[in-house]
Amino acid sequence: MHLDGGRRRGFFLTLEGPEGSGKSTQARRLAATLTAAGRRCVVTREPGGTALGEAVRQILLHSVELSPVPAADALLFNAARAQLVAEVIEPALWRGEVVICDRFADSTLAYQGYGAGQPLEALRSLQQLAVGDLTPDLTVLIDVPVEEGLARKDGGETTRFEERVEVAFHRRVREGFLALAAADPARFVVVDGLHTLDLVEAAVLRAAEPRLAAWDELRAVESRRGTTVPSALVSEPDRGSLRMKR
Ligand code: TMP
């Protein structure tokens, strides 16, 4: 739980997984359920979610002719991420909302790190520059075997990574995600993406609900103690200086 000394009030949930894991569908379903339960949710995605991010997404996923090298990929994904955090994620967290993000920094570690061989330490430094210490409160990894994921067509866009990259790359990505989850069991929950959409949805909800309840409890305690500052009372310069401190 990351309340930044009682000031950051939102809950940050990320969905990760290899190709075809169904995380975009699950992000929408989870948001619908939480919204119906009275929570304010923001759903966003990486790369994308801002005008800059969507422009970078076009370059990253569809401009095959530009042939970005893995280091360029890592920089571009992080450029989109920095913008998304500043424009969308942090403001929503300040407002006390639940942010559901379809992919986040773990994807860069899995794809550009484990998949494409960029050093993890260098990638973590880029991440620090892009997002500071912002860490998801919960990351749900929807795991599917590579062949199954690549074979699934959900009618969505086909990306450069699906089209151009060999299966061995995607195996390394999947193993990378599983290694990241094993290294941080407090943050990650791994869900078997081979089940039906409904069963996966239920599993995602089972992962989220106790953590959201714990977060509600923490916020209630903080507000009784008077340590939570209503976002309306935090001026923009104040928010900016807090961001720089991270
Ligand atoms: P998706 O959002 O439809 O899954 O497409 C995003 C693609 O970009 C997917 O192939 C994974 C890849 N990707 C990376 O390689 N690194 C990253 O940091 C992110 C966010 C995505």
Residues whose N, C-alpha, C, O or C-beta is under 5 A from the ligand:
A	BS01	TMP	E46 P47 F77 R103 F104 S107 T108 Y111 T159 F161
